[in-house]
């Protein structure tokens, strides 16, 4: 069976550095940090008191009161980003067969805020009132519901589900969409991820694991991947969506084509429930699998959007894996971690970083890894690798790779290449 070619025809984003694709990409290229004091709740007693929050967002600007009652914040983010991508791709054109359009949308956690509210209310009042839960509690909380809402709102009746693999979730959503289309099971899929975990349980839970940076005196400088003084990731929130489409279907309707999906890889660390393998064995395997799937050689890759969370062990393992996979070519590539600006969007991270990888190809520019200071080096990191520190670099990019690694040892990587007819 000949596999079909798959291209990207729509982009959407709602992020800590911009509430649409154009603004988010501009700020990513300019090295703007989205970190600041937490506003979603009083974090004054928490070890970490800052995050990368979405700014100036009001659900009432997008949904009526009845709809908002059905939506956790993460699902609101998902619907807004998905609509931008759908509009960008003109996917609601009357000539589109909506039976052949799917939605695969990820979340690493899902409706955490809804769970907090409902469980907290029961803890306070359950003994006197008995079980009194909101009828929307379960459908607001579950991690697949964003995909359901997008499907319902836009009438897309193709394959529809959510993916959950912690921080690799939305890269897995993209890979699933890619596979479904190239096997001929759908003409197009809206794929991506959303997360809204900047609430007490999210921040407190990650604090208890010592996973978050506690640089409260310098929030904007806290996410510093591959720097010696990195002390944990900065939690972020938001959503990103990409429309993937079968090439001939896109061409037949005159769709704008951003890039082609070249291949995807998956693997497991089989090592630890939260820590990545210190030698990057799973990271190495997932990149090798992505290259094999794409039929590419290591030297074909020009840019890697790194998982690069700013954790001491994780960053080191990824750098080791890149050297193992790419050999001498590792020193010819550009590498960067856009988490230095957006923070870590957890289940939405992969989709946003895939989107940035596509934009890097179309615009010929590498977004930077910010917050690296002169002399702030880790003796275990090879700084002959080009991490694109602090300033964007122009470069003609034929192929870009996006890495994501999640708790549980889940790894996913996706390759994009410049579209050529």
C-alpha positions as CSV (number, residue, x, y, z in Angstrom):
1,X,0.0,0.0,0.0
2,X,1.4,3.4,-1.0
3,X,1.2,5.8,1.9
4,X,-0.3,9.2,1.2
5,X,1.7,12.4,1.8
6,X,0.5,14.7,4.6
7,X,0.9,18.5,4.9
8,X,0.2,21.2,7.4
9,X,-2.5,23.6,6.2
10,X,-3.6,25.4,9.4
11,X,-2.1,26.8,12.6
12,X,-3.6,28.0,15.8
13,X,-2.2,29.1,19.2
14,X,-3.1,30.5,22.6
15,X,0.1,30.9,24.6
16,X,1.9,32.7,27.4
17,X,3.7,34.8,24.8
18,X,0.7,35.6,22.5
19,X,-2.9,34.8,22.0
20,X,-2.6,33.9,18.3
21,X,0.0,32.4,16.0
22,X,1.4,35.7,14.7
23,X,1.9,37.3,18.1
24,X,3.3,34.1,19.7
25,X,5.8,33.5,16.9
26,X,6.9,37.1,16.8
27,X,7.6,37.1,20.6
28,X,9.3,33.7,20.3
29,X,11.7,35.0,17.7
30,X,12.3,38.1,19.8
31,X,13.1,36.1,22.9
32,X,10.2,37.4,25.0
33,X,9.6,35.5,28.3
34,X,6.0,34.8,29.2
35,X,6.8,34.2,32.9
36,X,5.4,36.3,35.7
37,X,3.7,36.2,39.2
38,X,0.8,33.7,39.4
39,X,-2.6,35.4,39.1
40,X,-4.9,32.4,38.9
41,X,-4.7,31.9,42.7
42,X,-2.8,33.2,45.8
43,X,0.5,31.5,45.5
44,X,2.2,33.4,48.3
45,X,2.7,30.3,50.5
46,X,4.0,28.1,47.6
47,X,7.6,27.4,46.9
48,X,7.1,28.6,43.4
49,X,5.1,31.8,43.0
50,X,5.3,32.4,39.2
51,X,4.3,30.7,36.0
52,X,3.9,31.3,32.3
53,X,0.2,32.1,32.2
54,X,-2.0,33.0,29.2
55,X,-2.7,36.8,29.5
56,X,-5.8,38.9,28.8
57,X,-8.0,35.9,28.2
58,X,-11.7,36.0,29.0
59,X,-13.8,33.0,28.0
60,X,-16.8,35.3,27.7
61,X,-15.2,36.9,24.7
62,X,-15.4,33.5,22.9
63,X,-18.3,31.6,24.4
64,X,-21.8,32.3,25.8
65,X,-22.7,31.7,29.4
66,X,-24.3,28.3,28.8
67,X,-21.2,27.0,26.9
68,X,-18.7,28.3,29.6
69,X,-20.6,26.2,32.2
70,X,-19.6,23.1,30.2
71,X,-15.9,24.0,29.7
72,X,-12.9,23.7,32.0
73,X,-10.3,26.4,31.2
74,X,-8.1,23.8,29.4
75,X,-11.0,23.1,27.0
76,X,-11.6,26.8,26.5
77,X,-8.0,27.2,25.4
78,X,-8.3,24.2,23.1
79,X,-11.4,25.5,21.3
80,X,-9.9,28.9,20.7
81,X,-6.6,27.6,19.3
82,X,-8.4,25.0,17.2
83,X,-10.8,27.6,15.7
84,X,-7.8,29.7,14.6
85,X,-6.3,26.7,12.9
86,X,-9.6,25.6,11.3
87,X,-10.2,29.2,10.0
88,X,-6.6,29.4,8.8
89,X,-7.0,26.2,6.8
90,X,-10.5,27.2,5.6
91,X,-11.6,23.7,6.8
92,X,-15.3,24.6,7.1
93,X,-15.6,25.3,3.4
94,X,-18.9,23.9,2.1
95,X,-16.9,21.6,-0.3
96,X,-15.3,19.8,2.6
97,X,-16.6,16.3,3.5
98,X,-16.9,16.6,7.3
99,X,-17.3,12.8,7.6
100,X,-13.6,12.7,6.6
101,X,-12.3,15.4,9.0
102,X,-11.1,14.1,12.4
103,X,-10.1,15.7,15.7
104,X,-7.3,14.3,17.9
105,X,-6.6,16.7,20.8
106,X,-4.4,16.0,23.8
107,X,-4.1,16.9,27.4
108,X,-1.6,15.6,29.9
109,X,-3.8,16.3,32.9
110,X,-7.1,17.7,31.6
111,X,-9.6,19.6,33.8
112,X,-7.5,19.9,36.9
113,X,-9.2,23.2,38.0
114,X,-12.7,21.6,37.8
115,X,-11.5,18.6,39.8
116,X,-10.1,20.9,42.5
117,X,-13.3,22.9,42.7
118,X,-15.6,19.9,43.0
119,X,-13.4,17.9,45.3
120,X,-12.7,20.9,47.5
121,X,-16.4,21.7,47.7
122,X,-17.2,18.2,48.8
123,X,-14.4,18.2,51.4
124,X,-15.9,21.3,52.9
125,X,-19.6,20.6,52.7
126,X,-20.0,16.9,51.9
127,X,-20.5,15.7,55.5
128,X,-23.5,18.1,56.1
129,X,-24.9,18.2,52.5
130,X,-24.0,14.7,51.2
131,X,-22.6,14.2,47.7
132,X,-23.6,17.3,45.7
133,X,-21.7,17.5,42.5
134,X,-22.1,19.7,39.4
135,X,-23.6,17.6,36.6
136,X,-20.8,18.9,34.3
137,X,-18.1,17.7,36.7
138,X,-17.1,14.6,34.8
139,X,-17.5,15.9,31.3
140,X,-15.6,19.1,32.2
141,X,-12.7,17.2,33.8
142,X,-11.9,14.3,31.5
143,X,-8.8,14.7,29.3
144,X,-10.5,13.7,26.0
145,X,-13.4,16.2,26.1
146,X,-11.6,19.0,24.2
147,X,-11.6,16.8,21.1
148,X,-15.3,16.1,21.6
149,X,-16.1,19.8,21.9
150,X,-14.1,20.7,18.8
151,X,-15.9,18.0,16.8
152,X,-19.3,19.1,18.0
153,X,-18.7,22.8,17.4
154,X,-17.5,22.3,13.9
155,X,-19.4,19.2,12.8
156,X,-16.3,17.0,12.1
157,X,-17.3,13.4,12.2
158,X,-14.0,11.7,11.4
159,X,-11.8,9.9,13.9
160,X,-12.1,11.6,17.3
161,X,-10.2,11.0,20.5
162,X,-7.7,12.4,23.0
163,X,-4.2,11.3,23.7
164,X,-2.6,11.2,27.1
165,X,1.2,10.6,27.5
166,X,2.1,13.4,29.9
167,X,4.3,16.0,28.2
168,X,4.5,13.9,25.0
169,X,0.7,13.9,24.6
170,X,0.2,16.4,21.8
171,X,3.1,15.1,19.8
172,X,1.4,11.7,20.0
173,X,-1.8,13.4,18.8
174,X,0.1,14.8,15.8
175,X,1.7,11.4,15.0
176,X,-1.7,9.7,15.3
177,X,-3.2,12.2,12.9
178,X,-0.3,11.8,10.5
179,X,-0.7,8.0,10.5
180,X,-4.5,8.1,10.1
181,X,-4.3,10.4,7.1
182,X,-1.4,8.6,5.3
183,X,-3.3,5.4,5.7
184,X,-6.3,7.0,3.9
185,X,-8.7,6.9,6.9
186,X,-9.3,10.7,6.9
187,X,-8.7,13.7,4.6
188,X,-7.8,16.1,7.4
189,X,-7.4,16.1,11.1
190,X,-7.3,19.0,13.6
191,X,-4.6,17.9,16.0
192,X,-3.0,19.5,19.0
193,X,-3.1,19.9,22.8
194,X,-4.2,22.1,25.6
195,X,-3.4,22.4,29.3
196,X,-4.4,24.6,32.2
197,X,-2.7,23.4,35.4
198,X,-1.5,26.6,36.9
199,X,-3.7,26.0,40.0
200,X,-2.8,24.9,43.6
201,X,-2.8,21.2,42.8
202,X,-0.6,21.6,39.8
203,X,1.9,24.0,41.3
204,X,1.9,22.3,44.7
205,X,2.2,18.8,43.2
206,X,5.1,19.7,41.0
207,X,6.7,21.6,43.9
208,X,6.5,18.5,46.1
209,X,8.5,16.6,43.4
210,X,11.1,19.5,43.3
211,X,10.4,19.7,39.5
212,X,9.7,23.5,39.4
213,X,12.1,26.4,39.4
214,X,11.9,28.4,42.6
215,X,13.6,31.5,41.2
216,X,10.8,33.7,42.6
217,X,13.0,36.8,42.4
218,X,13.5,36.5,38.7
219,X,10.6,34.8,37.0
220,X,11.5,35.8,33.5
221,X,15.0,34.4,33.9
222,X,13.9,31.2,35.6
223,X,13.5,29.0,32.5
224,X,17.1,28.6,31.4
225,X,17.6,25.3,29.5
226,X,21.1,23.9,29.3
227,X,22.5,26.6,31.6
228,X,24.5,25.5,34.6
229,X,22.2,27.3,37.1
230,X,19.0,25.7,35.8
231,X,16.9,24.5,38.8
232,X,13.7,23.2,37.3
233,X,11.0,24.0,34.7
234,X,8.5,26.8,34.7
235,X,4.9,25.6,34.4
236,X,3.0,27.1,31.5
237,X,-0.5,26.9,30.1
238,X,-2.3,27.3,26.8
239,X,-3.0,25.4,23.6
240,X,-1.8,24.9,20.0
241,X,-3.5,23.2,17.0
242,X,-2.3,22.2,13.6
243,X,-4.5,21.1,10.7
244,X,-2.9,18.1,9.0
245,X,-4.2,17.2,5.6
246,X,-3.7,14.7,2.8
247,X,-1.6,16.4,0.1
248,X,-3.8,15.8,-2.9
249,X,-6.9,16.9,-1.0
250,X,-5.2,20.1,0.0
251,X,-4.0,20.8,-3.5
252,X,-7.4,20.1,-5.0
253,X,-9.0,22.8,-2.9
254,X,-6.2,25.3,-3.2
255,X,-5.2,25.2,0.4
256,X,-2.2,27.1,1.8
257,X,0.6,24.6,2.6
258,X,3.0,25.4,5.4
259,X,5.2,22.3,5.4
260,X,5.1,18.5,5.0
261,X,5.0,16.0,7.8
262,X,8.0,13.7,7.1
263,X,7.8,11.2,9.9
264,X,7.2,10.4,13.5
265,X,8.8,8.3,16.2
266,X,7.8,6.9,19.6
267,X,9.7,5.1,22.3
268,X,9.9,4.4,26.0
269,X,12.7,5.0,28.5
270,X,11.6,2.0,30.6
271,X,13.6,3.6,33.4
272,X,11.7,5.8,35.9
273,X,8.2,7.2,36.5
274,X,9.4,10.8,36.3
275,X,13.1,11.1,35.5
276,X,14.4,10.8,31.9
277,X,17.2,8.3,31.4
278,X,20.4,10.1,32.3
279,X,22.2,8.8,29.2
280,X,19.2,9.7,27.0
281,X,18.6,6.2,25.8
282,X,14.9,6.7,25.1
283,X,15.5,10.1,23.6
284,X,18.1,8.5,21.3
285,X,15.7,5.8,20.2
286,X,12.8,8.1,19.5
287,X,14.9,10.3,17.2
288,X,16.2,7.3,15.4
289,X,12.7,6.0,15.0
290,X,11.5,9.3,13.6
291,X,14.4,9.4,11.1
292,X,13.7,5.8,10.0
293,X,10.0,6.5,9.6
294,X,10.8,9.5,7.4
295,X,13.4,7.7,5.4
296,X,16.0,10.3,6.3
297,X,19.6,10.4,7.4
298,X,20.8,12.3,10.5
299,X,22.6,14.9,8.3
300,X,19.2,15.8,6.7
301,X,18.1,17.6,9.8
302,X,18.8,21.3,10.2
303,X,17.0,22.2,13.4
304,X,15.8,20.5,16.5
305,X,13.2,22.2,18.8
306,X,14.4,20.6,22.0
307,X,12.3,19.2,24.8
308,X,14.7,21.2,26.9
309,X,12.7,21.8,30.1
310,X,15.5,23.4,32.2
311,X,15.8,20.5,34.6
312,X,19.3,19.4,35.5
313,X,19.0,15.7,34.5
314,X,16.6,16.0,31.5
315,X,18.6,18.6,29.6
316,X,21.8,16.6,30.0
317,X,20.2,13.4,28.7
318,X,18.7,15.1,25.6
319,X,22.1,16.7,24.7
320,X,23.8,13.3,25.1
321,X,21.2,11.6,22.9
322,X,21.6,14.2,20.1
323,X,25.3,13.7,20.0
324,X,24.8,9.9,19.9
325,X,22.2,10.1,17.0
326,X,23.7,12.8,14.9
327,X,27.5,12.4,15.5
328,X,29.6,15.1,13.9
329,X,26.4,16.6,12.3
330,X,25.2,17.5,15.7
331,X,27.6,20.5,15.6
332,X,26.2,21.6,12.2
333,X,22.6,21.9,13.4
334,X,20.8,24.6,15.3
335,X,19.1,23.6,18.5
336,X,16.8,25.6,20.7
337,X,14.3,25.3,23.5
338,X,11.3,27.6,23.2
339,X,10.3,26.5,26.7
340,X,12.8,29.1,27.8
341,X,10.1,31.6,26.7
342,X,6.8,29.8,27.0
343,X,7.5,27.7,30.0
344,X,6.4,24.0,29.9
345,X,2.9,23.6,28.6
346,X,2.8,20.0,29.7
347,X,0.3,18.2,27.4
348,X,0.2,21.1,25.0
349,X,4.0,21.5,24.7
350,X,4.5,19.2,21.8
351,X,1.9,20.9,19.6
352,X,3.2,24.4,20.3
353,X,6.8,23.3,19.6
354,X,5.7,21.5,16.5
355,X,4.0,24.7,15.4
356,X,7.2,26.7,16.1
357,X,9.2,24.2,14.1
358,X,6.9,24.6,11.1
359,X,7.2,28.4,11.4
360,X,11.0,28.1,11.6
361,X,10.9,26.3,8.2
362,X,8.5,28.8,6.5
363,X,10.3,31.9,7.8
364,X,13.9,30.7,7.8
365,X,14.7,31.6,11.3
366,X,15.6,29.7,14.5
367,X,13.9,31.0,17.7
368,X,16.4,31.3,20.6
369,X,17.1,29.6,23.9
370,X,17.0,32.6,26.2
371,X,18.4,33.3,29.7
372,X,21.9,31.8,29.1
373,X,24.5,34.1,30.8
374,X,28.2,34.2,30.0
375,X,30.0,31.6,32.1
376,X,26.8,30.0,33.3
377,X,27.8,26.6,32.0
378,X,27.3,23.0,33.1
379,X,30.5,21.0,32.9
380,X,28.5,18.1,31.6
381,X,27.0,19.9,28.6
382,X,28.9,20.3,25.3
383,X,28.7,23.9,24.5
384,X,30.1,23.4,21.0
385,X,26.6,22.4,20.2
386,X,24.7,25.4,18.8
387,X,21.9,26.0,21.3
388,X,21.0,29.3,19.6
389,X,21.5,31.1,22.9
390,X,19.7,34.4,23.5
391,X,19.3,35.6,19.9
392,X,17.4,34.1,16.9
393,X,19.5,33.0,13.9
394,X,18.5,33.2,10.3
395,X,18.9,29.9,8.5
396,X,17.4,28.1,5.5
397,X,15.7,25.1,7.1
398,X,14.8,22.0,5.0
399,X,14.0,19.8,7.9
400,X,13.1,20.4,11.5
401,X,12.6,17.8,14.4
402,X,10.5,18.4,17.5
403,X,11.2,16.3,20.6
404,X,8.9,15.7,23.6
405,X,9.4,13.4,26.6
406,X,6.9,12.7,29.3
407,X,6.5,11.3,32.8
408,X,6.2,7.5,32.6
409,X,9.1,7.5,30.1
410,X,6.9,8.4,27.1
411,X,8.9,9.8,24.2
412,X,7.6,11.2,20.9
413,X,9.3,13.1,18.1
414,X,8.0,14.5,14.8
415,X,9.8,15.6,11.7
416,X,8.7,18.4,9.3
417,X,10.2,19.3,6.0
418,X,9.9,22.1,3.6
419,X,7.1,21.4,1.2
420,X,8.1,20.7,-2.4
421,X,5.5,19.7,-5.0
